[in-house]
Amino acid sequence: MSKLKKNREKLNLTQEELSEKSGISIRTIQRIESGNEPKGQTLKLLAKALRIKENELLKKEEAEIEINTTLIKIINLSSLPFTIIPPVNIIIPLILMFAKKQFNPLTKQIVSIQILWLIFSFIIFMLTSFAKNWFSLGNKFILVVMILLVLSNVFIILRNTVEIDKREKLFIRLDFSVI
């Protein structure tokens, strides 16, 4: 929907009423609402008639992305069986994302979270291995850390699935995307 149409409908005006109020032909209003950008005097008159700033009529509308929450939950949960095999917990959601053509911000965030989790887990695991040798800790220490890492990933996956189901967004999300 164009900015002009959205603002016109907000004021409960028909195209004819806006035409009378602004002095612009109905045909010009129809062209602008179908995608043409208003310029010069037309832009000024429309903005004045709608009581808005001129740049508000020029802002591009972002295409609304239709979100299939069922597919997004499946993509998110596809990591769950592979939490003990870290690289696979990224590959399977990526394959599903490409196969189902789900290139929306939620799916990108899901894969990005798994990538970052893998990186942090590797770093923590390596530090644990060094700490075991430095502080003469037993093998059980590494096992406990591995279990905690897997459980943290399971928590992230399940918590995000619940939030996708309730609010169609992620509970644990990033301000950026790795992919």
C-alpha positions as CSV (number, residue, x, y, z in Angstrom):
1,M,0.0,0.0,0.0
2,S,1.3,3.4,-0.9
3,K,2.1,6.1,1.7
4,L,-0.5,8.4,0.0
5,K,-3.3,5.8,0.2
6,K,-2.4,5.0,3.8
7,N,-2.5,8.6,4.9
8,R,-5.6,9.3,2.8
9,E,-7.5,6.4,4.4
10,K,-6.3,7.5,7.9
11,L,-8.2,10.7,7.4
12,N,-11.2,8.8,5.9
13,L,-10.9,10.6,2.6
14,T,-11.9,9.3,-0.8
15,Q,-9.7,10.0,-3.8
16,E,-12.3,12.5,-5.0
17,E,-12.3,14.3,-1.6
18,L,-8.5,14.5,-1.6
19,S,-8.6,15.8,-5.2
20,E,-11.0,18.6,-4.2
21,K,-9.0,19.4,-1.0
22,S,-5.6,19.5,-2.7
23,G,-6.5,20.7,-6.2
24,I,-4.8,17.7,-7.8
25,S,-6.6,15.6,-10.4
26,I,-8.1,12.2,-9.4
27,R,-6.0,10.6,-12.1
28,T,-2.8,11.9,-10.6
29,I,-3.8,10.7,-7.2
30,Q,-4.5,7.2,-8.7
31,R,-1.1,7.2,-10.4
32,I,0.7,8.1,-7.2
33,E,-1.2,5.5,-5.2
34,S,-0.3,2.9,-7.8
35,G,3.4,3.5,-7.4
36,N,4.5,6.8,-9.0
37,E,6.3,9.2,-6.7
38,P,4.9,12.7,-6.2
39,K,7.2,15.5,-7.1
40,G,7.4,19.3,-6.8
41,Q,4.1,21.2,-6.4
42,T,2.1,18.0,-6.4
43,L,4.0,16.7,-3.4
44,K,3.6,20.0,-1.5
45,L,-0.2,20.2,-2.2
46,L,-0.8,16.6,-1.2
47,A,1.3,17.0,2.0
48,K,-0.6,20.2,2.9
49,A,-4.0,18.6,2.2
50,L,-3.1,15.5,4.4
51,R,-1.5,17.7,7.1
52,I,1.8,15.8,7.0
53,K,5.4,16.5,6.1
54,E,6.4,16.1,2.5
55,N,9.0,13.4,3.2
56,E,6.4,11.2,4.8
57,L,4.9,10.7,1.3
58,L,8.3,9.8,-0.1
59,K,9.3,7.1,2.3
60,K,9.4,3.7,0.7
61,E,7.1,1.1,2.2
62,E,9.0,-2.1,3.3
63,A,7.5,-5.1,1.8
64,E,5.6,-7.0,4.4
65,I,7.2,-10.4,4.9
66,E,4.7,-13.2,5.3
67,I,6.0,-15.5,8.1
68,N,5.2,-19.2,8.1
69,T,5.7,-19.9,11.8
70,T,5.3,-23.6,11.4
71,L,8.2,-23.7,9.0
72,I,10.3,-21.4,11.2
73,K,9.7,-23.7,14.2
74,I,10.7,-26.7,12.2
75,I,13.9,-25.0,11.0
76,N,14.6,-24.0,14.6
77,L,13.9,-27.5,16.0
78,S,15.9,-29.2,13.3
79,S,19.0,-28.2,15.3
80,L,17.8,-30.1,18.4
81,P,18.7,-33.7,17.4
82,F,22.2,-32.5,16.4
83,T,23.2,-30.5,19.5
84,I,25.8,-33.1,20.3
85,I,27.3,-32.8,16.8
86,P,27.8,-29.0,16.6
87,P,28.5,-28.5,12.8
88,V,25.4,-30.4,11.9
89,N,23.2,-28.2,14.1
90,I,24.0,-25.4,11.6
91,I,23.9,-27.4,8.3
92,I,20.5,-28.9,8.8
93,P,18.7,-25.6,9.4
94,L,20.6,-24.0,6.5
95,I,19.5,-26.8,4.2
96,L,15.9,-26.5,5.3
97,M,16.1,-22.7,5.0
98,F,17.2,-23.0,1.4
99,A,15.0,-25.9,0.5
100,K,11.8,-24.1,1.8
101,K,13.0,-20.7,0.6
102,Q,12.6,-19.1,4.0
103,F,15.1,-16.2,3.8
104,N,13.4,-14.0,6.4
105,P,15.1,-12.3,9.3
106,L,13.8,-15.0,11.8
107,T,15.4,-17.9,10.0
108,K,18.6,-16.0,9.5
109,Q,18.7,-15.2,13.2
110,I,18.1,-18.9,14.0
111,V,21.1,-20.0,12.0
112,S,23.2,-17.0,13.2
113,I,22.5,-18.0,16.8
114,Q,23.6,-21.5,16.1
115,I,26.8,-20.3,14.4
116,L,27.7,-18.1,17.4
117,W,26.8,-20.8,19.8
118,L,29.2,-23.1,18.0
119,I,32.0,-20.6,18.1
120,F,31.6,-19.8,21.8
121,S,31.3,-23.5,22.6
122,F,34.5,-24.3,20.8
123,I,36.3,-21.5,22.7
124,I,34.9,-22.6,26.0
125,F,35.7,-26.2,25.3
126,M,39.3,-25.3,24.4
127,L,39.7,-23.1,27.6
128,T,38.3,-26.0,29.6
129,S,40.9,-28.4,28.2
130,F,43.7,-26.0,29.0
131,A,42.2,-25.4,32.5
132,K,42.0,-29.1,33.1
133,N,45.8,-29.4,32.5
134,W,46.8,-26.2,34.3
135,F,44.8,-26.9,37.4
136,S,45.0,-30.7,37.4
137,L,41.3,-31.1,37.1
138,G,39.9,-34.6,36.2
139,N,38.2,-35.7,33.0
140,K,34.8,-35.3,34.7
141,F,35.3,-31.5,34.5
142,I,35.4,-31.6,30.7
143,L,32.4,-33.9,30.6
144,V,30.4,-31.5,32.9
145,V,31.3,-28.5,30.7
146,M,30.3,-30.5,27.5
147,I,27.0,-31.4,29.1
148,L,26.4,-27.8,30.2
149,L,27.2,-26.5,26.6
150,V,24.7,-29.0,25.1
151,L,22.0,-28.1,27.6
152,S,22.5,-24.4,26.9
153,N,21.9,-25.0,23.2
154,V,18.9,-27.1,23.9
155,F,17.5,-24.3,26.1
156,I,18.1,-21.7,23.4
157,I,16.4,-23.8,20.8
158,L,13.4,-24.7,22.9
159,R,13.0,-21.2,24.4
160,N,13.0,-19.6,20.9
161,T,10.5,-22.2,19.7
162,V,8.1,-21.3,22.5
163,E,8.5,-17.6,21.7
164,I,8.0,-18.1,17.9
165,D,4.8,-20.0,18.8
166,K,3.5,-17.2,21.1
167,R,4.7,-14.0,19.6
168,E,6.3,-14.9,16.2
169,K,9.7,-13.6,17.3
170,L,12.8,-15.0,19.0
171,F,13.4,-14.8,22.7
172,I,17.1,-15.0,22.3
173,R,18.1,-12.9,19.3
174,L,20.9,-10.9,17.9
175,D,21.1,-7.3,16.7
176,F,22.9,-8.6,13.6
177,S,22.9,-11.5,11.3
178,V,26.0,-13.7,10.5
179,I,24.4,-14.9,7.3
